Amino acid sequence: MKNRKPPLRMCVGCREMKDKKELIRVVRTTDGTVEIDPTGKQNGRGAYICSTQCLEKTRKKNLLGRALNHPVDDTVYEKLLEQLHDGGVD
C-alpha cells in the first residue's frame, strides 16, 4: 500500500501551506451562513486559519470575508478564537 501525502491547505492569514488537520476550517454554507466546520467536510466555500496571530490579521484586513465572498460576523471570530485557545493549535 502506498503512503499518501497528507492534504495541504493554505491559511488565509499567513498564506502558508499546512496539513489540513492543523488548520480550522470556516465555511460559507449554501444557505449563506458562515460557520466553523469541525469535520472539514461540510458543503460550501471554505477557508482555513492556523493560529491566533493569523486570526487577528484576517480580522483586521477582512481576509476571511474576502476568501468566503461573504461578510463574517464577530461571533464567528469569537468562536474561532475560543477554538484556537482550547485546541492548542497556537
PyMOL Python script that loads the backbone (N, CA, C, O; Angstrom):
from pymol import cmd

cmd.read_pdbstr("""\
ATOM      1  N   MET A   1       0.833  -1.181   0.000  1.00  0.00           N
ATOM      2  CA  MET A   1       0.000   0.000   0.000  1.00  0.00           C
ATOM      3  C   MET A   1       0.881   1.249   0.000  1.00  0.00           C
ATOM      4  O   MET A   1       1.852   1.324   0.753  1.00  0.00           O
ATOM      5  N   LYS A   2       0.556   2.203  -0.819  1.00  0.00           N
ATOM      6  CA  LYS A   2       1.347   3.422  -0.924  1.00  0.00           C
ATOM      7  C   LYS A   2       1.026   4.381   0.221  1.00  0.00           C
ATOM      8  O   LYS A   2      -0.108   4.451   0.696  1.00  0.00           O
ATOM      9  N   ASN A   3       2.050   5.115   0.651  1.00  0.00           N
ATOM     10  CA  ASN A   3       1.825   6.178   1.632  1.00  0.00           C
ATOM     11  C   ASN A   3       1.296   7.391   0.896  1.00  0.00           C
ATOM     12  O   ASN A   3       1.922   7.888  -0.040  1.00  0.00           O
ATOM     13  N   ARG A   4       0.150   7.858   1.322  1.00  0.00           N
ATOM     14  CA  ARG A   4      -0.443   9.031   0.680  1.00  0.00           C
ATOM     15  C   ARG A   4       0.049  10.294   1.362  1.00  0.00           C
ATOM     16  O   ARG A   4       0.265  10.325   2.574  1.00  0.00           O
ATOM     17  N   LYS A   5       0.220  11.323   0.565  1.00  0.00           N
ATOM     18  CA  LYS A   5       0.598  12.621   1.121  1.00  0.00           C
ATOM     19  C   LYS A   5      -0.599  13.196   1.865  1.00  0.00           C
ATOM     20  O   LYS A   5      -1.737  13.036   1.423  1.00  0.00           O
ATOM     21  N   PRO A   6      -0.354  13.867   2.997  1.00  0.00           N
ATOM     22  CA  PRO A   6      -1.475  14.495   3.699  1.00  0.00           C
ATOM     23  C   PRO A   6      -2.014  15.664   2.882  1.00  0.00           C
ATOM     24  O   PRO A   6      -1.240  16.367   2.231  1.00  0.00           O
ATOM     25  N   PRO A   7      -3.337  15.886   2.906  1.00  0.00           N
ATOM     26  CA  PRO A   7      -3.884  17.017   2.141  1.00  0.00           C
ATOM     27  C   PRO A   7      -3.413  18.340   2.733  1.00  0.00           C
ATOM     28  O   PRO A   7      -3.467  18.546   3.945  1.00  0.00           O
ATOM     29  N   LEU A   8      -2.955  19.225   1.868  1.00  0.00           N
ATOM     30  CA  LEU A   8      -2.468  20.540   2.292  1.00  0.00           C
ATOM     31  C   LEU A   8      -3.486  21.607   1.942  1.00  0.00           C
ATOM     32  O   LEU A   8      -4.146  21.544   0.904  1.00  0.00           O
ATOM     33  N   ARG A   9      -3.603  22.595   2.830  1.00  0.00           N
ATOM     34  CA  ARG A   9      -4.477  23.733   2.593  1.00  0.00           C
ATOM     35  C   ARG A   9      -3.722  25.003   2.985  1.00  0.00           C
ATOM     36  O   ARG A   9      -2.783  24.956   3.779  1.00  0.00           O
ATOM     37  N   MET A  10      -4.142  26.134   2.421  1.00  0.00           N
ATOM     38  CA  MET A  10      -3.473  27.402   2.693  1.00  0.00           C
ATOM     39  C   MET A  10      -4.223  28.193   3.756  1.00  0.00           C
ATOM     40  O   MET A  10      -5.441  28.352   3.680  1.00  0.00           O
ATOM     41  N   CYS A  11      -3.495  28.682   4.736  1.00  0.00           N
ATOM     42  CA  CYS A  11      -4.060  29.563   5.756  1.00  0.00           C
ATOM     43  C   CYS A  11      -4.280  30.933   5.114  1.00  0.00           C
ATOM     44  O   CYS A  11      -3.401  31.443   4.419  1.00  0.00           O
ATOM     45  N   VAL A  12      -5.460  31.532   5.347  1.00  0.00           N
ATOM     46  CA  VAL A  12      -5.739  32.832   4.736  1.00  0.00           C
ATOM     47  C   VAL A  12      -4.950  33.957   5.387  1.00  0.00           C
ATOM     48  O   VAL A  12      -4.803  35.024   4.792  1.00  0.00           O
ATOM     49  N   GLY A  13      -4.437  33.744   6.598  1.00  0.00           N
ATOM     50  CA  GLY A  13      -3.673  34.782   7.295  1.00  0.00           C
ATOM     51  C   GLY A  13      -2.229  34.853   6.856  1.00  0.00           C
ATOM     52  O   GLY A  13      -1.760  35.896   6.399  1.00  0.00           O
ATOM     53  N   CYS A  14      -1.508  33.719   6.998  1.00  0.00           N
ATOM     54  CA  CYS A  14      -0.076  33.717   6.690  1.00  0.00           C
ATOM     55  C   CYS A  14       0.223  33.202   5.280  1.00  0.00           C
ATOM     56  O   CYS A  14       1.361  33.286   4.818  1.00  0.00           O
ATOM     57  N   ARG A  15      -0.791  32.671   4.598  1.00  0.00           N
ATOM     58  CA  ARG A  15      -0.673  32.152   3.225  1.00  0.00           C
ATOM     59  C   ARG A  15       0.319  30.992   3.134  1.00  0.00           C
ATOM     60  O   ARG A  15       0.901  30.771   2.072  1.00  0.00           O
ATOM     61  N   GLU A  16       0.523  30.252   4.216  1.00  0.00           N
ATOM     62  CA  GLU A  16       1.397  29.086   4.209  1.00  0.00           C
ATOM     63  C   GLU A  16       0.580  27.823   3.995  1.00  0.00           C
ATOM     64  O   GLU A  16      -0.540  27.699   4.490  1.00  0.00           O
ATOM     65  N   MET A  17       1.157  26.889   3.251  1.00  0.00           N
ATOM     66  CA  MET A  17       0.520  25.594   3.048  1.00  0.00           C
ATOM     67  C   MET A  17       0.818  24.726   4.264  1.00  0.00           C
ATOM     68  O   MET A  17       1.976  24.560   4.648  1.00  0.00           O
ATOM     69  N   LYS A  18      -0.229  24.173   4.866  1.00  0.00           N
ATOM     70  CA  LYS A  18      -0.079  23.331   6.044  1.00  0.00           C
ATOM     71  C   LYS A  18      -0.985  22.123   5.920  1.00  0.00           C
ATOM     72  O   LYS A  18      -1.905  22.094   5.103  1.00  0.00           O
ATOM     73  N   ASP A  19      -0.705  21.122   6.748  1.00  0.00           N
ATOM     74  CA  ASP A  19      -1.542  19.934   6.791  1.00  0.00           C
ATOM     75  C   ASP A  19      -2.959  20.338   7.188  1.00  0.00           C
ATOM     76  O   ASP A  19      -3.151  21.129   8.111  1.00  0.00           O
ATOM     77  N   LYS A  20      -3.937  19.796   6.494  1.00  0.00           N
ATOM     78  CA  LYS A  20      -5.341  20.149   6.729  1.00  0.00           C
ATOM     79  C   LYS A  20      -5.751  19.927   8.188  1.00  0.00           C
ATOM     80  O   LYS A  20      -6.589  20.661   8.711  1.00  0.00           O
ATOM     81  N   LYS A  21      -5.175  18.929   8.841  1.00  0.00           N
ATOM     82  CA  LYS A  21      -5.528  18.607  10.220  1.00  0.00           C
ATOM     83  C   LYS A  21      -5.042  19.663  11.212  1.00  0.00           C
ATOM     84  O   LYS A  21      -5.560  19.742  12.326  1.00  0.00           O
ATOM     85  N   GLU A  22      -4.067  20.468  10.830  1.00  0.00           N
ATOM     86  CA  GLU A  22      -3.528  21.514  11.709  1.00  0.00           C
ATOM     87  C   GLU A  22      -4.358  22.799  11.649  1.00  0.00           C
ATOM     88  O   GLU A  22      -4.174  23.693  12.475  1.00  0.00           O
ATOM     89  N   LEU A  23      -5.254  22.893  10.693  1.00  0.00           N
ATOM     90  CA  LEU A  23      -6.000  24.123  10.446  1.00  0.00           C
ATOM     91  C   LEU A  23      -7.456  23.998  10.883  1.00  0.00           C
ATOM     92  O   LEU A  23      -7.989  22.896  11.008  1.00  0.00           O
ATOM     93  N   ILE A  24      -8.082  25.138  11.110  1.00  0.00           N
ATOM     94  CA  ILE A  24      -9.513  25.184  11.405  1.00  0.00           C
ATOM     95  C   ILE A  24     -10.215  25.712  10.156  1.00  0.00           C
ATOM     96  O   ILE A  24      -9.832  26.742   9.600  1.00  0.00           O
ATOM     97  N   ARG A  25     -11.247  24.991   9.725  1.00  0.00           N
ATOM     98  CA  ARG A  25     -11.980  25.378   8.516  1.00  0.00           C
ATOM     99  C   ARG A  25     -13.200  26.215   8.882  1.00  0.00           C
ATOM    100  O   ARG A  25     -13.955  25.887   9.798  1.00  0.00           O
ATOM    101  N   VAL A  26     -13.367  27.301   8.142  1.00  0.00           N
ATOM    102  CA  VAL A  26     -14.565  28.137   8.229  1.00  0.00           C
ATOM    103  C   VAL A  26     -15.252  28.012   6.882  1.00  0.00           C
ATOM    104  O   VAL A  26     -14.601  28.094   5.840  1.00  0.00           O
ATOM    105  N   VAL A  27     -16.555  27.816   6.898  1.00  0.00           N
ATOM    106  CA  VAL A  27     -17.278  27.564   5.657  1.00  0.00           C
ATOM    107  C   VAL A  27     -18.461  28.517   5.503  1.00  0.00           C
ATOM    108  O   VAL A  27     -19.162  28.827   6.467  1.00  0.00           O
ATOM    109  N   ARG A  28     -18.664  28.974   4.267  1.00  0.00           N
ATOM    110  CA  ARG A  28     -19.892  29.692   3.919  1.00  0.00           C
ATOM    111  C   ARG A  28     -20.796  28.641   3.305  1.00  0.00           C
ATOM    112  O   ARG A  28     -20.533  28.140   2.213  1.00  0.00           O
ATOM    113  N   THR A  29     -21.863  28.313   4.016  1.00  0.00           N
ATOM    114  CA  THR A  29     -22.754  27.246   3.568  1.00  0.00           C
ATOM    115  C   THR A  29     -23.574  27.683   2.366  1.00  0.00           C
ATOM    116  O   THR A  29     -23.585  28.855   1.989  1.00  0.00           O
ATOM    117  N   THR A  30     -24.255  26.719   1.778  1.00  0.00           N
ATOM    118  CA  THR A  30     -25.054  27.011   0.585  1.00  0.00           C
ATOM    119  C   THR A  30     -26.219  27.939   0.884  1.00  0.00           C
ATOM    120  O   THR A  30     -26.728  28.601  -0.020  1.00  0.00           O
ATOM    121  N   ASP A  31     -26.658  27.999   2.168  1.00  0.00           N
ATOM    122  CA  ASP A  31     -27.751  28.931   2.504  1.00  0.00           C
ATOM    123  C   ASP A  31     -27.236  30.308   2.921  1.00  0.00           C
ATOM    124  O   ASP A  31     -28.029  31.171   3.299  1.00  0.00           O
ATOM    125  N   GLY A  32     -25.909  30.530   2.858  1.00  0.00           N
ATOM    126  CA  GLY A  32     -25.338  31.861   3.067  1.00  0.00           C
ATOM    127  C   GLY A  32     -24.869  32.164   4.471  1.00  0.00           C
ATOM    128  O   GLY A  32     -24.510  33.307   4.751  1.00  0.00           O
ATOM    129  N   THR A  33     -24.855  31.193   5.364  1.00  0.00           N
ATOM    130  CA  THR A  33     -24.347  31.447   6.716  1.00  0.00           C
ATOM    131  C   THR A  33     -22.868  31.084   6.785  1.00  0.00           C
ATOM    132  O   THR A  33     -22.398  30.210   6.056  1.00  0.00           O
ATOM    133  N   VAL A  34     -22.143  31.763   7.667  1.00  0.00           N
ATOM    134  CA  VAL A  34     -20.725  31.486   7.868  1.00  0.00           C
ATOM    135  C   VAL A  34     -20.580  30.812   9.221  1.00  0.00           C
ATOM    136  O   VAL A  34     -21.033  31.340  10.237  1.00  0.00           O
ATOM    137  N   GLU A  35     -19.938  29.629   9.235  1.00  0.00           N
ATOM    138  CA  GLU A  35     -19.777  28.897  10.485  1.00  0.00           C
ATOM    139  C   GLU A  35     -18.490  28.080  10.468  1.00  0.00           C
ATOM    140  O   GLU A  35     -17.877  27.877   9.420  1.00  0.00           O
ATOM    141  N   ILE A  36     -18.096  27.616  11.651  1.00  0.00           N
ATOM    142  CA  ILE A  36     -16.910  26.783  11.781  1.00  0.00           C
ATOM    143  C   ILE A  36     -17.285  25.356  11.398  1.00  0.00           C
ATOM    144  O   ILE A  36     -18.346  24.861  11.779  1.00  0.00           O
ATOM    145  N   ASP A  37     -16.419  24.709  10.652  1.00  0.00           N
ATOM    146  CA  ASP A  37     -16.668  23.345  10.190  1.00  0.00           C
ATOM    147  C   ASP A  37     -15.678  22.395  10.866  1.00  0.00           C
ATOM    148  O   ASP A  37     -14.563  22.217  10.374  1.00  0.00           O
ATOM    149  N   PRO A  38     -16.071  21.781  11.990  1.00  0.00           N
ATOM    150  CA  PRO A  38     -15.135  20.893  12.691  1.00  0.00           C
ATOM    151  C   PRO A  38     -14.819  19.607  11.922  1.00  0.00           C
ATOM    152  O   PRO A  38     -13.755  19.020  12.118  1.00  0.00           O
ATOM    153  N   THR A  39     -15.727  19.164  11.055  1.00  0.00           N
ATOM    154  CA  THR A  39     -15.499  17.929  10.306  1.00  0.00           C
ATOM    155  C   THR A  39     -14.609  18.160   9.086  1.00  0.00           C
ATOM    156  O   THR A  39     -13.908  17.249   8.644  1.00  0.00           O
ATOM    157  N   GLY A  40     -14.638  19.374   8.546  1.00  0.00           N
ATOM    158  CA  GLY A  40     -13.865  19.670   7.344  1.00  0.00           C
ATOM    159  C   GLY A  40     -14.519  19.150   6.076  1.00  0.00           C
ATOM    160  O   GLY A  40     -13.899  19.150   5.012  1.00  0.00           O
ATOM    161  N   LYS A  41     -15.772  18.705   6.177  1.00  0.00           N
ATOM    162  CA  LYS A  41     -16.439  18.094   5.024  1.00  0.00           C
ATOM    163  C   LYS A  41     -17.771  18.753   4.671  1.00  0.00           C
ATOM    164  O   LYS A  41     -18.484  18.277   3.787  1.00  0.00           O
ATOM    165  N   GLN A  42     -18.105  19.828   5.346  1.00  0.00           N
ATOM    166  CA  GLN A  42     -19.383  20.490   5.104  1.00  0.00           C
ATOM    167  C   GLN A  42     -19.400  21.120   3.720  1.00  0.00           C
ATOM    168  O   GLN A  42     -18.381  21.630   3.253  1.00  0.00           O
ATOM    169  N   ASN A  43     -20.548  21.087   3.068  1.00  0.00           N
ATOM    170  CA  ASN A  43     -20.692  21.690   1.745  1.00  0.00           C
ATOM    171  C   ASN A  43     -20.607  23.203   1.837  1.00  0.00           C
ATOM    172  O   ASN A  43     -21.128  23.807   2.774  1.00  0.00           O
ATOM    173  N   GLY A  44     -19.949  23.807   0.865  1.00  0.00           N
ATOM    174  CA  GLY A  44     -19.849  25.258   0.803  1.00  0.00           C
ATOM    175  C   GLY A  44     -18.419  25.692   0.542  1.00  0.00           C
ATOM    176  O   GLY A  44     -17.516  24.866   0.408  1.00  0.00           O
ATOM    177  N   ARG A  45     -18.228  27.003   0.472  1.00  0.00           N
ATOM    178  CA  ARG A  45     -16.899  27.563   0.219  1.00  0.00           C
ATOM    179  C   ARG A  45     -16.148  27.645   1.540  1.00  0.00           C
ATOM    180  O   ARG A  45     -16.663  28.188   2.517  1.00  0.00           O
ATOM    181  N   GLY A  46     -14.934  27.110   1.571  1.00  0.00           N
ATOM    182  CA  GLY A  46     -14.170  27.063   2.804  1.00  0.00           C
ATOM    183  C   GLY A  46     -12.927  27.922   2.787  1.00  0.00           C
ATOM    184  O   GLY A  46     -12.387  28.256   1.732  1.00  0.00           O
ATOM    185  N   ALA A  47     -12.484  28.273   3.984  1.00  0.00           N
ATOM    186  CA  ALA A  47     -11.228  28.994   4.194  1.00  0.00           C
ATOM    187  C   ALA A  47     -10.629  28.454   5.485  1.00  0.00           C
ATOM    188  O   ALA A  47     -11.352  27.970   6.357  1.00  0.00           O
ATOM    189  N   TYR A  48      -9.309  28.536   5.606  1.00  0.00           N
ATOM    190  CA  TYR A  48      -8.617  27.916   6.733  1.00  0.00           C
ATOM    191  C   TYR A  48      -7.804  28.926   7.527  1.00  0.00           C
ATOM    192  O   TYR A  48      -7.257  29.877   6.971  1.00  0.00           O
ATOM    193  N   ILE A  49      -7.732  28.701   8.860  1.00  0.00           N
ATOM    194  CA  ILE A  49      -6.973  29.546   9.785  1.00  0.00           C
ATOM    195  C   ILE A  49      -6.066  28.630  10.599  1.00  0.00           C
ATOM    196  O   ILE A  49      -6.480  27.541  10.995  1.00  0.00           O
ATOM    197  N   CYS A  50      -4.808  29.074  10.857  1.00  0.00           N
ATOM    198  CA  CYS A  50      -3.882  28.208  11.592  1.00  0.00           C
ATOM    199  C   CYS A  50      -3.596  28.665  13.020  1.00  0.00           C
ATOM    200  O   CYS A  50      -3.311  27.826  13.874  1.00  0.00           O
ATOM    201  N   SER A  51      -3.661  29.961  13.309  1.00  0.00           N
ATOM    202  CA  SER A  51      -3.253  30.425  14.636  1.00  0.00           C
ATOM    203  C   SER A  51      -3.992  31.709  15.018  1.00  0.00           C
ATOM    204  O   SER A  51      -4.696  32.309  14.206  1.00  0.00           O
ATOM    205  N   THR A  52      -3.809  32.109  16.276  1.00  0.00           N
ATOM    206  CA  THR A  52      -4.458  33.350  16.736  1.00  0.00           C
ATOM    207  C   THR A  52      -3.864  34.578  16.043  1.00  0.00           C
ATOM    208  O   THR A  52      -4.577  35.548  15.788  1.00  0.00           O
ATOM    209  N   GLN A  53      -2.562  34.542  15.736  1.00  0.00           N
ATOM    210  CA  GLN A  53      -1.947  35.670  15.017  1.00  0.00           C
ATOM    211  C   GLN A  53      -2.582  35.820  13.637  1.00  0.00           C
ATOM    212  O   GLN A  53      -2.873  36.932  13.196  1.00  0.00           O
ATOM    213  N   CYS A  54      -2.793  34.706  12.968  1.00  0.00           N
ATOM    214  CA  CYS A  54      -3.417  34.755  11.647  1.00  0.00           C
ATOM    215  C   CYS A  54      -4.870  35.191  11.746  1.00  0.00           C
ATOM    216  O   CYS A  54      -5.374  35.888  10.865  1.00  0.00           O
ATOM    217  N   LEU A  55      -5.547  34.783  12.820  1.00  0.00           N
ATOM    218  CA  LEU A  55      -6.934  35.194  13.026  1.00  0.00           C
ATOM    219  C   LEU A  55      -7.027  36.707  13.203  1.00  0.00           C
ATOM    220  O   LEU A  55      -7.918  37.345  12.640  1.00  0.00           O
ATOM    221  N   GLU A  56      -6.108  37.287  13.984  1.00  0.00           N
ATOM    222  CA  GLU A  56      -6.094  38.738  14.178  1.00  0.00           C
ATOM    223  C   GLU A  56      -5.840  39.461  12.859  1.00  0.00           C
ATOM    224  O   GLU A  56      -6.475  40.472  12.561  1.00  0.00           O
ATOM    225  N   LYS A  57      -4.911  38.934  12.078  1.00  0.00           N
ATOM    226  CA  LYS A  57      -4.579  39.547  10.787  1.00  0.00           C
ATOM    227  C   LYS A  57      -5.774  39.479   9.837  1.00  0.00           C
ATOM    228  O   LYS A  57      -6.075  40.451   9.143  1.00  0.00           O
ATOM    229  N   THR A  58      -6.458  38.322   9.807  1.00  0.00           N
ATOM    230  CA  THR A  58      -7.612  38.187   8.911  1.00  0.00           C
ATOM    231  C   THR A  58      -8.754  39.096   9.338  1.00  0.00           C
ATOM    232  O   THR A  58      -9.501  39.600   8.501  1.00  0.00           O
ATOM    233  N   ARG A  59      -8.886  39.303  10.645  1.00  0.00           N
ATOM    234  CA  ARG A  59      -9.956  40.172  11.142  1.00  0.00           C
ATOM    235  C   ARG A  59      -9.692  41.629  10.776  1.00  0.00           C
ATOM    236  O   ARG A  59     -10.602  42.344  10.356  1.00  0.00           O
ATOM    237  N   LYS A  60      -8.432  42.072  10.938  1.00  0.00           N
ATOM    238  CA  LYS A  60      -8.081  43.463  10.625  1.00  0.00           C
ATOM    239  C   LYS A  60      -8.246  43.777   9.143  1.00  0.00           C
ATOM    240  O   LYS A  60      -8.751  44.837   8.774  1.00  0.00           O
ATOM    241  N   LYS A  61      -7.812  42.841   8.297  1.00  0.00           N
ATOM    242  CA  LYS A  61      -7.806  43.083   6.850  1.00  0.00           C
ATOM    243  C   LYS A  61      -9.002  42.474   6.118  1.00  0.00           C
ATOM    244  O   LYS A  61      -9.072  42.529   4.890  1.00  0.00           O
ATOM    245  N   ASN A  62      -9.947  41.891   6.871  1.00  0.00           N
ATOM    246  CA  ASN A  62     -11.124  41.235   6.296  1.00  0.00           C
ATOM    247  C   ASN A  62     -10.752  40.147   5.285  1.00  0.00           C
ATOM    248  O   ASN A  62     -11.437  39.972   4.278  1.00  0.00           O
ATOM    249  N   LEU A  63      -9.682  39.430   5.554  1.00  0.00           N
ATOM    250  CA  LEU A  63      -9.233  38.388   4.634  1.00  0.00           C
ATOM    251  C   LEU A  63     -10.189  37.202   4.599  1.00  0.00           C
ATOM    252  O   LEU A  63     -10.390  36.591   3.550  1.00  0.00           O
ATOM    253  N   LEU A  64     -10.774  36.882   5.743  1.00  0.00           N
ATOM    254  CA  LEU A  64     -11.717  35.763   5.797  1.00  0.00           C
ATOM    255  C   LEU A  64     -12.980  36.085   5.003  1.00  0.00           C
ATOM    256  O   LEU A  64     -13.497  35.238   4.274  1.00  0.00           O
ATOM    257  N   GLY A  65     -13.465  37.292   5.148  1.00  0.00           N
ATOM    258  CA  GLY A  65     -14.642  37.723   4.386  1.00  0.00           C
ATOM    259  C   GLY A  65     -14.392  37.711   2.886  1.00  0.00           C
ATOM    260  O   GLY A  65     -15.266  37.340   2.103  1.00  0.00           O
ATOM    261  N   ARG A  66     -13.194  38.119   2.495  1.00  0.00           N
ATOM    262  CA  ARG A  66     -12.846  38.102   1.067  1.00  0.00           C
ATOM    263  C   ARG A  66     -12.712  36.686   0.540  1.00  0.00           C
ATOM    264  O   ARG A  66     -13.142  36.389  -0.574  1.00  0.00           O
ATOM    265  N   ALA A  67     -12.112  35.808   1.344  1.00  0.00           N
ATOM    266  CA  ALA A  67     -11.921  34.422   0.911  1.00  0.00           C
ATOM    267  C   ALA A  67     -13.262  33.703   0.749  1.00  0.00           C
ATOM    268  O   ALA A  67     -13.414  32.847  -0.123  1.00  0.00           O
ATOM    269  N   LEU A  68     -14.233  34.060   1.600  1.00  0.00           N
ATOM    270  CA  LEU A  68     -15.544  33.413   1.542  1.00  0.00           C
ATOM    271  C   LEU A  68     -16.542  34.164   0.673  1.00  0.00           C
ATOM    272  O   LEU A  68     -17.655  33.684   0.459  1.00  0.00           O
ATOM    273  N   ASN A  69     -16.161  35.338   0.168  1.00  0.00           N
ATOM    274  CA  ASN A  69     -17.061  36.190  -0.623  1.00  0.00           C
ATOM    275  C   ASN A  69     -18.348  36.475   0.140  1.00  0.00           C
ATOM    276  O   ASN A  69     -19.440  36.446  -0.429  1.00  0.00           O
ATOM    277  N   HIS A  70     -18.209  36.752   1.437  1.00  0.00           N
ATOM    278  CA  HIS A  70     -19.373  36.981   2.290  1.00  0.00           C
ATOM    279  C   HIS A  70     -18.903  37.678   3.567  1.00  0.00           C
ATOM    280  O   HIS A  70     -17.822  37.364   4.065  1.00  0.00           O
ATOM    281  N   PRO A  71     -19.688  38.620   4.112  1.00  0.00           N
ATOM    282  CA  PRO A  71     -19.278  39.260   5.374  1.00  0.00           C
ATOM    283  C   PRO A  71     -19.272  38.246   6.522  1.00  0.00           C
ATOM    284  O   PRO A  71     -20.132  37.368   6.591  1.00  0.00           O
ATOM    285  N   VAL A  72     -18.290  38.377   7.423  1.00  0.00           N
ATOM    286  CA  VAL A  72     -18.155  37.457   8.547  1.00  0.00           C
ATOM    287  C   VAL A  72     -18.526  38.192   9.832  1.00  0.00           C
ATOM    288  O   VAL A  72     -17.997  39.266  10.121  1.00  0.00           O
ATOM    289  N   ASP A  73     -19.432  37.605  10.590  1.00  0.00           N
ATOM    290  CA  ASP A  73     -19.929  38.199  11.832  1.00  0.00           C
ATOM    291  C   ASP A  73     -18.887  38.084  12.940  1.00  0.00           C
ATOM    292  O   ASP A  73     -18.071  37.162  12.930  1.00  0.00           O
ATOM    293  N   ASP A  74     -18.909  39.010  13.893  1.00  0.00           N
ATOM    294  CA  ASP A  74     -17.966  38.992  15.015  1.00  0.00           C
ATOM    295  C   ASP A  74     -18.077  37.727  15.851  1.00  0.00           C
ATOM    296  O   ASP A  74     -17.080  37.278  16.417  1.00  0.00           O
ATOM    297  N   THR A  75     -19.273  37.141  15.941  1.00  0.00           N
ATOM    298  CA  THR A  75     -19.437  35.917  16.739  1.00  0.00           C
ATOM    299  C   THR A  75     -18.616  34.762  16.156  1.00  0.00           C
ATOM    300  O   THR A  75     -18.135  33.907  16.901  1.00  0.00           O
ATOM    301  N   VAL A  76     -18.456  34.734  14.848  1.00  0.00           N
ATOM    302  CA  VAL A  76     -17.638  33.690  14.216  1.00  0.00           C
ATOM    303  C   VAL A  76     -16.182  33.854  14.640  1.00  0.00           C
ATOM    304  O   VAL A  76     -15.509  32.870  14.949  1.00  0.00           O
ATOM    305  N   TYR A  77     -15.691  35.103  14.654  1.00  0.00           N
ATOM    306  CA  TYR A  77     -14.315  35.357  15.088  1.00  0.00           C
ATOM    307  C   TYR A  77     -14.113  34.963  16.549  1.00  0.00           C
ATOM    308  O   TYR A  77     -13.070  34.417  16.910  1.00  0.00           O
ATOM    309  N   GLU A  78     -15.112  35.240  17.389  1.00  0.00           N
ATOM    310  CA  GLU A  78     -15.006  34.889  18.802  1.00  0.00           C
ATOM    311  C   GLU A  78     -14.965  33.371  18.988  1.00  0.00           C
ATOM    312  O   GLU A  78     -14.183  32.863  19.791  1.00  0.00           O
ATOM    313  N   LYS A  79     -15.809  32.650  18.245  1.00  0.00           N
ATOM    314  CA  LYS A  79     -15.814  31.185  18.320  1.00  0.00           C
ATOM    315  C   LYS A  79     -14.484  30.617  17.821  1.00  0.00           C
ATOM    316  O   LYS A  79     -13.963  29.657  18.388  1.00  0.00           O
ATOM    317  N   LEU A  80     -13.945  31.208  16.769  1.00  0.00           N
ATOM    318  CA  LEU A  80     -12.649  30.767  16.248  1.00  0.00           C
ATOM    319  C   LEU A  80     -11.541  30.972  17.283  1.00  0.00           C
ATOM    320  O   LEU A  80     -10.689  30.104  17.474  1.00  0.00           O
ATOM    321  N   LEU A  81     -11.563  32.120  17.939  1.00  0.00           N
ATOM    322  CA  LEU A  81     -10.563  32.417  18.964  1.00  0.00           C
ATOM    323  C   LEU A  81     -10.645  31.409  20.107  1.00  0.00           C
ATOM    324  O   LEU A  81      -9.620  30.919  20.582  1.00  0.00           O
ATOM    325  N   GLU A  82     -11.873  31.097  20.551  1.00  0.00           N
ATOM    326  CA  GLU A  82     -12.057  30.089  21.598  1.00  0.00           C
ATOM    327  C   GLU A  82     -11.511  28.739  21.161  1.00  0.00           C
ATOM    328  O   GLU A  82     -10.815  28.063  21.918  1.00  0.00           O
ATOM    329  N   GLN A  83     -11.831  28.357  19.943  1.00  0.00           N
ATOM    330  CA  GLN A  83     -11.402  27.056  19.441  1.00  0.00           C
ATOM    331  C   GLN A  83      -9.883  26.980  19.304  1.00  0.00           C
ATOM    332  O   GLN A  83      -9.290  25.937  19.578  1.00  0.00           O
ATOM    333  N   LEU A  84      -9.253  28.067  18.886  1.00  0.00           N
ATOM    334  CA  LEU A  84      -7.799  28.082  18.775  1.00  0.00           C
ATOM    335  C   LEU A  84      -7.146  27.964  20.144  1.00  0.00           C
ATOM    336  O   LEU A  84      -6.134  27.278  20.290  1.00  0.00           O
ATOM    337  N   HIS A  85      -7.717  28.628  21.152  1.00  0.00           N
ATOM    338  CA  HIS A  85      -7.175  28.536  22.508  1.00  0.00           C
ATOM    339  C   HIS A  85      -7.425  27.159  23.114  1.00  0.00           C
ATOM    340  O   HIS A  85      -6.526  26.584  23.728  1.00  0.00           O
ATOM    341  N   ASP A  86      -8.629  26.627  22.949  1.00  0.00           N
ATOM    342  CA  ASP A  86      -8.979  25.330  23.515  1.00  0.00           C
ATOM    343  C   ASP A  86      -8.243  24.186  22.828  1.00  0.00           C
ATOM    344  O   ASP A  86      -7.808  23.233  23.475  1.00  0.00           O
ATOM    345  N   GLY A  87      -8.109  24.294  21.505  1.00  0.00           N
ATOM    346  CA  GLY A  87      -7.476  23.216  20.752  1.00  0.00           C
ATOM    347  C   GLY A  87      -5.971  23.181  20.870  1.00  0.00           C
ATOM    348  O   GLY A  87      -5.351  22.171  20.536  1.00  0.00           O
ATOM    349  N   GLY A  88      -5.380  24.239  21.327  1.00  0.00           N
ATOM    350  CA  GLY A  88      -3.932  24.281  21.473  1.00  0.00           C
ATOM    351  C   GLY A  88      -3.191  24.334  20.151  1.00  0.00           C
ATOM    352  O   GLY A  88      -2.029  23.933  20.077  1.00  0.00           O
ATOM    353  N   VAL A  89      -3.847  24.824  19.103  1.00  0.00           N
ATOM    354  CA  VAL A  89      -3.209  24.928  17.792  1.00  0.00           C
ATOM    355  C   VAL A  89      -2.117  25.970  17.822  1.00  0.00           C
ATOM    356  O   VAL A  89      -1.078  25.808  17.182  1.00  0.00           O
ATOM    357  N   ASP A  90      -2.348  27.050  18.570  1.00  0.00           N
ATOM    358  CA  ASP A  90      -1.407  28.162  18.619  1.00  0.00           C
ATOM    359  C   ASP A  90      -0.182  27.878  19.451  1.00  0.00           C
ATOM    360  O   ASP A  90       0.693  28.735  19.575  1.00  0.00           O
TER     361      ASP A  90
END
""", "prot")
cmd.dss("prot")
cmd.show_as("cartoon", "prot")
cmd.util.cbc("prot")
cmd.orient("prot")
